[in-house]
């Protein structure tokens, strides 16, 4: 079956150690032209352009997305670290460059645990302080880029969290479901304590760190082991994508959705779940460009090549035609079927034949950045 013209894949071949890399262009890249126009205006107009990248464990660790962030900010300017979440409080792991610590007792929930009674946003997580609770953030000790900040936006409800012993002075503006804190000096580490409102417990859904400079804000968030249907449990994620002023939304799911036997895999069901996700994003963010990434190659139970990725990839390409989306084909770019084995041999993938090593995720981030830049330069 021939693909429609805009779905034809253009891939350049290159060699990365033992691994063959196919640097595939973004499909339907013209749908990203509004985003590319905003990127080009950063230097001229001293603006900030926001990217939101959501996904599963490949994204929660923020190595792939963190590489794209670093490279885009090196090219267009660094407007701040962007969205961060204290995953440690929720007994999970997050980005290596932002260190969180906490004291006291906390409750937590996410799209896979306690979601029916939980107020969830774009992170897919929420934490609530109980006795003697506080948390600290450190963006300097393991920083990969300058992440110092002089503005914090807290996504909170029913109260908030206030800084303790900040450098210099600060002012606070409480808005509906947000708290804005402005500092007159740059901060690199800070402790926050809960501020209660009418004896109710504040809920933290995440925070955004900015530095008042023009450039790119690249917000990354994911939930380990999550599927598209589970992410749809976040009641307010599309509202918070709007709050983050996203010019581009990158969606990176599919590994967990396809990690099952072929007899249990419903590709048309998954396609419609993607469509629902996109419709919800566009309902609140009609001007945002949307980029889907296909899942990488993987094995089932370390023994069997996944037979579900190829039909999922085809469904995503069809959805791109129906909904005017852009697609970056990571599956094809890394080599296609069974290439996860070659990536493991080259120490780019882990022994589970699902996840990748740090160099493997960094390579994928470089590939995505290069695909974005090829689209930008052709605009």
The 8 nearest C-alpha neighbors of each residue, nearest first, counted from 0:
[[1, 2, 3, 313, 7, 6, 317, 4],
 [2, 0, 3, 7, 4, 6, 5, 8],
 [1, 3, 6, 7, 4, 0, 5, 8],
 [4, 2, 6, 5, 1, 7, 320, 317],
 [3, 5, 6, 7, 2, 1, 8, 27],
 [4, 6, 27, 7, 3, 26, 2, 320],
 [7, 5, 3, 4, 26, 2, 8, 27],
 [6, 8, 4, 5, 2, 9, 3, 26],
 [9, 7, 6, 10, 23, 26, 24, 25],
 [10, 8, 23, 24, 7, 11, 22, 25],
 [11, 9, 23, 22, 21, 24, 8, 12],
 [10, 12, 22, 21, 23, 13, 9, 20],
 [13, 11, 21, 20, 22, 10, 14, 19],
 [14, 12, 20, 19, 21, 11, 15, 22],
 [13, 15, 19, 20, 18, 16, 17, 12],
 [16, 14, 18, 17, 19, 20, 13, 362],
 [15, 17, 18, 14, 345, 19, 20, 13],
 [18, 16, 15, 345, 19, 14, 341, 342],
 [19, 17, 15, 16, 14, 20, 342, 341],
 [18, 20, 14, 15, 13, 334, 17, 21],
 [21, 19, 13, 333, 14, 12, 22, 332],
 [20, 22, 332, 12, 11, 10, 23, 333],
 [21, 23, 11, 10, 332, 20, 12, 24],
 [24, 22, 10, 332, 9, 21, 11, 25],
 [23, 25, 370, 9, 10, 26, 22, 8],
 [24, 26, 327, 28, 326, 370, 27, 23],
 [25, 27, 326, 28, 325, 6, 24, 327],
 [28, 26, 325, 29, 5, 30, 25, 6],
 [27, 29, 26, 25, 30, 31, 325, 374],
 [30, 28, 31, 32, 27, 378, 325, 374],
 [29, 31, 28, 32, 27, 325, 324, 323],
 [32, 30, 29, 34, 288, 28, 33, 35],
 [31, 33, 35, 29, 34, 30, 36, 378],
 [34, 32, 36, 35, 31, 37, 288, 30],
 [35, 33, 37, 32, 31, 36, 246, 247],
 [34, 36, 32, 38, 37, 33, 375, 31],
 [37, 35, 33, 39, 34, 38, 32, 40],
 [36, 38, 40, 34, 39, 35, 33, 41],
 [39, 37, 35, 36, 40, 41, 34, 48],
 [38, 40, 36, 37, 41, 35, 42, 43],
 [39, 41, 37, 43, 38, 44, 42, 36],
 [42, 40, 46, 45, 44, 38, 43, 39],
 [43, 41, 45, 44, 40, 39, 46, 75],
 [44, 42, 40, 41, 45, 39, 46, 38],
 [43, 45, 46, 41, 42, 40, 213, 47],
 [46, 44, 213, 41, 42, 43, 47, 214],
 [47, 45, 41, 213, 44, 214, 48, 40],
 [46, 48, 214, 213, 215, 41, 49, 78],
 [49, 47, 215, 216, 214, 246, 38, 46],
 [48, 50, 216, 245, 246, 217, 215, 244],
 [49, 51, 217, 247, 245, 218, 246, 248],
 [52, 50, 218, 248, 219, 245, 217, 249],
 [53, 51, 249, 219, 248, 250, 218, 220],
 [54, 52, 220, 250, 221, 219, 251, 249],
 [53, 55, 251, 221, 252, 58, 250, 222],
 [54, 56, 221, 222, 223, 225, 57, 58],
 [57, 55, 223, 59, 58, 222, 224, 221],
 [56, 58, 55, 59, 60, 54, 354, 63],
 [59, 57, 61, 56, 221, 54, 60, 55],
 [60, 58, 221, 56, 61, 220, 222, 93],
 [59, 61, 93, 94, 58, 62, 56, 57],
 [62, 60, 65, 94, 64, 58, 59, 63],
 [61, 63, 65, 64, 60, 360, 66, 361],
 [64, 62, 364, 360, 66, 361, 65, 61],
 [63, 65, 67, 61, 66, 62, 364, 68],
 [66, 64, 62, 68, 61, 67, 63, 69],
 [65, 67, 364, 69, 63, 64, 68, 361],
 [66, 68, 64, 364, 70, 368, 65, 69],
 [69, 67, 65, 71, 66, 70, 217, 72],
 [68, 70, 66, 72, 67, 71, 73, 65],
 [69, 71, 73, 67, 72, 68, 66, 74],
 [72, 70, 74, 68, 73, 69, 75, 67],
 [71, 73, 76, 77, 75, 69, 74, 70],
 [72, 74, 70, 71, 76, 75, 69, 77],
 [75, 73, 71, 72, 76, 70, 69, 77],
 [76, 74, 72, 214, 71, 73, 215, 41],
 [77, 75, 214, 72, 73, 215, 74, 213],
 [76, 78, 72, 214, 79, 215, 213, 212],
 [79, 77, 214, 212, 213, 215, 216, 210],
 [80, 78, 209, 210, 81, 77, 146, 208],
 [79, 81, 146, 208, 209, 216, 82, 217],
 [80, 82, 207, 208, 218, 216, 79, 217],
 [81, 83, 207, 218, 206, 208, 219, 80],
 [84, 82, 206, 205, 207, 81, 85, 219],
 [83, 85, 205, 86, 206, 82, 204, 122],
 [86, 84, 87, 88, 99, 83, 89, 205],
 [87, 85, 91, 89, 88, 92, 84, 93],
 [86, 88, 90, 91, 89, 85, 92, 99],
 [87, 89, 86, 90, 85, 101, 126, 105],
 [88, 90, 86, 87, 107, 91, 126, 108],
 [91, 89, 87, 88, 86, 92, 107, 85],
 [90, 92, 86, 87, 89, 93, 88, 223],
 [93, 91, 86, 87, 60, 90, 94, 59],
 [92, 94, 60, 86, 59, 95, 61, 91],
 [93, 95, 61, 60, 96, 97, 59, 62],
 [96, 94, 97, 93, 98, 141, 60, 61],
 [95, 97, 142, 141, 94, 143, 98, 138],
 [98, 96, 138, 95, 94, 137, 99, 141],
 [97, 99, 137, 136, 138, 96, 100, 95],
 [100, 98, 136, 135, 85, 137, 97, 87],
 [101, 99, 135, 134, 136, 98, 102, 87],
 [100, 102, 134, 133, 135, 99, 88, 103],
 [103, 101, 132, 133, 134, 104, 131, 100],
 [102, 104, 132, 131, 130, 133, 105, 101],
 [103, 105, 129, 130, 132, 128, 131, 102],
 [106, 104, 128, 129, 127, 107, 103, 126],
 [105, 107, 127, 126, 128, 104, 108, 129],
 [108, 106, 126, 89, 125, 127, 105, 109],
 [107, 109, 113, 112, 125, 124, 114, 117],
 [108, 110, 124, 112, 123, 111, 114, 125],
 [109, 111, 114, 123, 112, 229, 232, 230],
 [110, 112, 109, 114, 229, 113, 225, 108],
 [113, 111, 109, 114, 108, 110, 115, 107],
 [112, 114, 108, 115, 116, 117, 109, 111],
 [113, 115, 117, 110, 116, 112, 109, 108],
 [116, 114, 113, 117, 232, 112, 118, 110],
 [117, 115, 114, 113, 118, 108, 119, 112],
 [116, 118, 114, 115, 119, 113, 108, 125],
 [117, 119, 120, 116, 125, 234, 114, 233],
 [120, 118, 233, 123, 117, 234, 124, 125],
 [121, 119, 236, 235, 233, 122, 123, 204],
 [120, 122, 236, 123, 239, 235, 240, 233],
 [123, 121, 124, 220, 120, 221, 204, 205],
 [122, 124, 109, 121, 110, 119, 120, 233],
 [125, 123, 109, 122, 108, 119, 204, 110],
 [124, 126, 204, 108, 203, 107, 119, 109],
 [127, 125, 107, 203, 106, 202, 108, 105],
 [126, 128, 202, 106, 105, 201, 107, 203],
 [129, 127, 105, 132, 104, 106, 126, 130],
 [128, 130, 104, 105, 132, 127, 131, 103],
 [129, 131, 104, 132, 103, 128, 105, 102],
 [132, 130, 103, 129, 104, 133, 102, 128],
 [131, 133, 103, 102, 130, 128, 104, 129],
 [134, 132, 192, 102, 101, 191, 103, 193],
 [133, 135, 101, 191, 100, 190, 102, 192],
 [136, 134, 190, 100, 189, 99, 191, 101],
 [135, 137, 99, 188, 189, 98, 190, 138],
 [136, 138, 188, 98, 139, 97, 187, 99],
 [139, 137, 97, 187, 142, 146, 188, 140],
 [140, 138, 142, 187, 141, 137, 146, 188],
 [139, 141, 142, 138, 137, 96, 98, 97],
 [142, 140, 96, 139, 143, 138, 97, 95],
 [141, 143, 96, 139, 144, 140, 138, 145],
 [142, 144, 96, 141, 145, 69, 146, 139],
 [145, 143, 142, 146, 69, 80, 96, 77],
 [144, 146, 147, 142, 143, 139, 79, 80],
 [147, 145, 80, 138, 79, 144, 148, 142],
 [148, 146, 187, 186, 185, 145, 210, 138],
 [149, 147, 210, 209, 185, 186, 208, 150],
 [148, 150, 185, 182, 210, 181, 186, 184],
 [149, 151, 181, 209, 180, 148, 208, 182],
 [152, 150, 208, 180, 207, 179, 153, 209],
 [151, 153, 179, 207, 206, 178, 180, 154],
 [152, 154, 206, 178, 177, 155, 205, 151],
 [155, 153, 177, 204, 205, 206, 203, 176],
 [156, 154, 203, 202, 176, 177, 153, 159],
 [155, 157, 176, 202, 201, 158, 159, 203],
 [158, 156, 201, 196, 199, 200, 159, 202],
 [159, 157, 196, 201, 195, 194, 156, 200],
 [158, 160, 194, 201, 193, 155, 161, 195],
 [161, 159, 193, 192, 194, 191, 162, 158],
 [160, 162, 191, 192, 193, 194, 163, 159],
 [163, 161, 191, 190, 165, 189, 192, 164],
 [162, 164, 190, 165, 191, 161, 189, 192],
 [165, 163, 166, 162, 189, 190, 167, 191],
 [164, 166, 163, 167, 162, 189, 168, 186],
 [165, 167, 184, 164, 186, 168, 185, 182],
 [168, 166, 184, 183, 165, 169, 182, 185],
 [167, 169, 183, 182, 166, 170, 165, 184],
 [168, 170, 182, 181, 183, 180, 171, 167],
 [169, 171, 181, 180, 182, 172, 168, 179],
 [172, 170, 180, 179, 173, 181, 169, 178],
 [171, 173, 179, 178, 174, 180, 170, 181],
 [174, 172, 178, 177, 179, 171, 175, 176],
 [175, 173, 177, 178, 176, 172, 179, 155],
 [174, 176, 177, 173, 178, 156, 155, 157],
 [175, 177, 156, 155, 174, 154, 178, 157],
 [178, 176, 154, 174, 175, 155, 153, 173],
 [177, 179, 173, 153, 152, 174, 172, 180],
 [180, 178, 152, 172, 171, 151, 173, 153],
 [181, 179, 171, 151, 150, 170, 152, 172],
 [180, 182, 150, 170, 169, 149, 171, 179],
 [183, 181, 169, 149, 184, 168, 150, 180],
 [182, 184, 168, 167, 169, 149, 181, 185],
 [185, 183, 182, 167, 149, 186, 166, 168],
 [184, 186, 149, 148, 147, 187, 182, 183],
 [187, 185, 148, 147, 188, 149, 184, 166],
 [186, 188, 147, 138, 139, 137, 148, 185],
 [189, 187, 137, 136, 186, 138, 190, 139],
 [188, 190, 136, 135, 165, 162, 191, 137],
 [191, 189, 135, 163, 162, 134, 136, 192],
 [190, 192, 162, 161, 134, 160, 133, 163],
 [191, 193, 133, 160, 161, 194, 162, 134],
 [194, 192, 160, 159, 195, 161, 133, 191],
 [195, 193, 159, 160, 158, 161, 192, 196],
 [194, 196, 158, 198, 199, 200, 193, 201],
 [195, 197, 158, 198, 199, 157, 194, 200],
 [198, 196, 199, 195, 157, 158, 200, 194],
 [199, 197, 196, 195, 200, 158, 157, 201],
 [200, 198, 197, 196, 195, 157, 201, 158],
 [199, 201, 195, 157, 202, 127, 198, 158],
 [202, 200, 158, 157, 159, 156, 127, 195],
 [201, 203, 127, 156, 155, 126, 200, 204],
 [204, 202, 155, 126, 125, 205, 154, 127],
 [205, 203, 125, 154, 155, 120, 124, 202],
 [206, 204, 84, 154, 203, 83, 153, 122],
 [205, 207, 153, 152, 83, 82, 154, 84],
 [208, 206, 82, 81, 152, 151, 83, 209],
 [207, 209, 81, 151, 80, 148, 79, 150],
 [210, 208, 79, 148, 150, 78, 211, 149],
 [209, 211, 148, 79, 149, 212, 78, 150],
 [212, 210, 209, 78, 213, 149, 150, 79],
 [211, 213, 78, 210, 214, 77, 79, 47],
 [214, 212, 47, 45, 46, 78, 76, 41],
 [213, 215, 76, 78, 77, 47, 75, 41],
 [214, 216, 48, 78, 77, 72, 47, 49],
 [215, 217, 49, 81, 78, 79, 48, 50],
 [216, 218, 50, 68, 81, 49, 215, 51],
 [219, 217, 51, 82, 81, 50, 52, 216],
 [218, 220, 52, 51, 53, 217, 82, 64],
 [221, 219, 53, 122, 59, 52, 58, 54],
 [222, 220, 59, 54, 55, 58, 53, 56],
 [221, 223, 55, 225, 59, 56, 224, 123],
 [224, 222, 56, 55, 225, 59, 221, 57],
 [225, 223, 55, 56, 255, 222, 226, 254],
 [226, 224, 55, 222, 223, 229, 255, 230],
 [225, 227, 229, 256, 228, 255, 230, 252],
 [226, 228, 230, 229, 231, 272, 252, 273],
 [229, 227, 231, 226, 230, 272, 232, 269],
 [230, 228, 226, 231, 227, 232, 110, 225],
 [231, 229, 227, 232, 228, 233, 110, 226],
 [230, 232, 228, 229, 233, 227, 276, 234],
 [233, 231, 230, 229, 234, 110, 114, 228],
 [234, 232, 119, 231, 120, 236, 235, 230],
 [233, 235, 232, 119, 236, 120, 118, 231],
 [236, 234, 120, 238, 237, 233, 119, 239],
 [235, 237, 121, 120, 239, 238, 233, 234],
 [236, 238, 280, 240, 239, 235, 283, 279],
 [239, 237, 241, 235, 236, 240, 283, 242],
 [238, 240, 242, 241, 236, 237, 121, 243],
 [241, 239, 237, 243, 242, 238, 245, 236],
 [240, 242, 244, 238, 239, 243, 284, 245],
 [243, 241, 239, 244, 240, 238, 245, 237],
 [242, 244, 240, 241, 245, 239, 49, 51],
 [245, 243, 241, 242, 49, 240, 246, 48],
 [246, 244, 49, 50, 247, 243, 240, 51],
 [245, 247, 287, 49, 34, 50, 288, 244],
 [246, 248, 288, 50, 245, 287, 289, 34],
 [247, 249, 51, 289, 52, 50, 290, 288],
 [248, 250, 52, 290, 291, 289, 51, 53],
 [249, 251, 291, 53, 54, 52, 292, 290],
 [252, 250, 54, 292, 53, 291, 249, 293],
 [251, 253, 54, 55, 254, 250, 294, 227],
 [252, 254, 256, 294, 255, 257, 226, 293],
 [255, 253, 257, 294, 256, 258, 252, 295],
 [254, 256, 258, 257, 253, 226, 224, 225],
 [257, 255, 253, 226, 254, 258, 227, 259],
 [256, 258, 255, 254, 307, 259, 253, 308],
 [259, 257, 255, 256, 254, 299, 260, 305],
 [260, 258, 257, 264, 261, 263, 299, 256],
 [261, 259, 262, 263, 264, 258, 307, 257],
 [260, 262, 264, 263, 307, 259, 306, 265],
 [261, 263, 260, 264, 265, 259, 307, 306],
 [264, 262, 261, 260, 265, 259, 257, 266],
 [263, 265, 261, 262, 266, 260, 259, 257],
 [266, 264, 268, 267, 269, 263, 261, 262],
 [265, 267, 269, 268, 311, 270, 264, 310],
 [268, 266, 270, 269, 265, 271, 314, 311],
 [269, 267, 265, 271, 266, 270, 272, 264],
 [270, 268, 272, 266, 271, 267, 273, 265],
 [269, 271, 267, 273, 272, 268, 266, 314],
 [270, 272, 274, 268, 273, 269, 275, 267],
 [273, 271, 269, 275, 274, 270, 228, 276],
 [274, 272, 276, 270, 271, 275, 277, 269],
 [273, 275, 271, 277, 272, 276, 278, 270],
 [274, 276, 278, 272, 277, 273, 279, 271],
 [277, 275, 273, 279, 274, 278, 272, 280],
 [276, 278, 274, 280, 279, 275, 281, 273],
 [279, 277, 275, 281, 280, 276, 282, 274],
 [280, 278, 282, 276, 277, 281, 275, 237],
 [281, 279, 237, 277, 278, 282, 284, 283],
 [280, 282, 285, 284, 278, 283, 279, 277],
 [281, 283, 279, 280, 284, 278, 285, 237],
 [282, 284, 281, 280, 237, 285, 238, 241],
 [283, 285, 281, 287, 286, 280, 241, 282],
 [286, 284, 281, 287, 282, 283, 280, 288],
 [287, 285, 284, 288, 246, 281, 33, 245],
 [288, 286, 246, 247, 284, 285, 245, 289],
 [287, 289, 247, 31, 246, 248, 34, 286],
 [290, 288, 248, 247, 324, 249, 325, 287],
 [289, 291, 325, 249, 326, 248, 324, 250],
 [292, 290, 326, 250, 249, 325, 327, 251],
 [293, 291, 327, 251, 326, 328, 329, 250],
 [292, 294, 328, 329, 330, 312, 291, 295],
 [295, 293, 253, 254, 330, 329, 292, 252],
 [296, 294, 330, 329, 297, 293, 254, 333],
 [295, 297, 330, 339, 336, 335, 338, 294],
 [298, 296, 353, 352, 339, 305, 295, 304],
 [297, 299, 304, 305, 303, 301, 352, 302],
 [298, 300, 303, 301, 305, 302, 304, 258],
 [299, 301, 302, 298, 303, 351, 352, 258],
 [302, 300, 298, 299, 351, 352, 303, 350],
 [303, 301, 300, 299, 298, 304, 352, 305],
 [302, 304, 299, 298, 305, 301, 300, 306],
 [305, 303, 298, 299, 306, 337, 297, 302],
 [304, 306, 298, 307, 299, 297, 303, 308],
 [305, 307, 308, 304, 309, 261, 310, 260],
 [306, 308, 305, 257, 309, 310, 311, 261],
 [307, 309, 311, 310, 306, 312, 305, 257],
 [308, 310, 312, 311, 307, 313, 306, 336],
 [311, 309, 313, 312, 308, 307, 314, 266],
 [312, 310, 314, 308, 313, 309, 266, 307],
 [311, 313, 309, 315, 310, 314, 308, 293],
 [314, 312, 310, 316, 311, 315, 317, 309],
 [313, 315, 311, 317, 312, 316, 318, 310],
 [316, 314, 318, 312, 317, 313, 319, 311],
 [315, 317, 319, 313, 318, 314, 312, 320],
 [316, 318, 314, 320, 319, 315, 313, 321],
 [319, 317, 315, 321, 320, 316, 322, 314],
 [320, 318, 324, 316, 323, 322, 317, 321],
 [319, 321, 317, 318, 323, 322, 316, 324],
 [320, 322, 318, 319, 323, 317, 324, 316],
 [321, 323, 319, 324, 320, 318, 274, 277],
 [324, 322, 319, 320, 321, 30, 325, 27],
 [325, 323, 319, 322, 289, 290, 30, 326],
 [324, 326, 290, 27, 26, 28, 30, 291],
 [327, 325, 291, 26, 290, 292, 25, 328],
 [326, 328, 25, 292, 329, 291, 26, 293],
 [327, 329, 293, 330, 331, 292, 332, 326],
 [328, 330, 332, 293, 331, 295, 327, 333],
 [331, 329, 295, 335, 328, 332, 333, 296],
 [332, 330, 335, 334, 328, 329, 333, 21],
 [331, 333, 21, 329, 334, 330, 23, 22],
 [332, 334, 20, 331, 330, 329, 335, 21],
 [335, 333, 331, 332, 338, 20, 21, 19],
 [336, 334, 331, 330, 338, 333, 296, 337],
 [335, 337, 338, 296, 334, 304, 339, 330],
 [338, 336, 339, 340, 304, 335, 296, 297],
 [337, 339, 341, 340, 336, 334, 335, 342],
 [338, 340, 342, 337, 341, 296, 297, 343],
 [341, 339, 343, 338, 342, 337, 344, 352],
 [340, 342, 344, 338, 343, 339, 345, 18],
 [341, 343, 347, 339, 345, 348, 340, 344],
 [342, 344, 348, 346, 340, 345, 341, 347],
 [345, 343, 341, 346, 342, 340, 347, 348],
 [344, 346, 342, 343, 347, 17, 341, 18],
 [347, 345, 343, 344, 348, 342, 356, 349],
 [346, 348, 359, 342, 356, 343, 345, 355],
 [349, 347, 355, 343, 356, 342, 346, 354],
 [348, 350, 355, 351, 354, 352, 356, 343],
 [349, 351, 352, 348, 343, 301, 353, 354],
 [350, 352, 353, 349, 301, 354, 300, 298],
 [353, 351, 350, 298, 297, 349, 301, 354],
 [354, 352, 297, 351, 298, 355, 349, 348],
 [355, 353, 349, 348, 352, 351, 356, 57],
 [356, 354, 348, 349, 359, 347, 360, 357],
 [355, 357, 359, 348, 347, 358, 349, 360],
 [356, 358, 360, 359, 361, 355, 62, 347],
 [359, 357, 361, 356, 360, 347, 362, 355],
 [360, 358, 347, 356, 362, 355, 357, 361],
 [359, 361, 63, 363, 357, 362, 358, 62],
 [362, 360, 358, 364, 63, 359, 363, 66],
 [361, 363, 365, 359, 360, 364, 358, 366],
 [362, 364, 366, 360, 365, 361, 63, 367],
 [365, 363, 63, 361, 66, 367, 67, 362],
 [364, 366, 368, 362, 363, 367, 369, 361],
 [367, 365, 363, 369, 364, 368, 370, 362],
 [366, 368, 370, 364, 369, 365, 371, 363],
 [369, 367, 365, 371, 67, 370, 366, 364],
 [368, 370, 372, 366, 367, 371, 365, 373],
 [369, 371, 367, 373, 368, 24, 372, 25],
 [372, 370, 368, 374, 369, 373, 375, 367],
 [373, 371, 375, 369, 374, 370, 376, 368],
 [372, 374, 370, 376, 375, 371, 369, 377],
 [373, 375, 371, 377, 372, 376, 28, 378],
 [376, 374, 372, 378, 373, 377, 35, 371],
 [375, 377, 373, 374, 378, 372, 35, 371],
 [378, 376, 374, 375, 373, 372, 29, 28],
 [377, 375, 376, 374, 32, 35, 29, 36]]
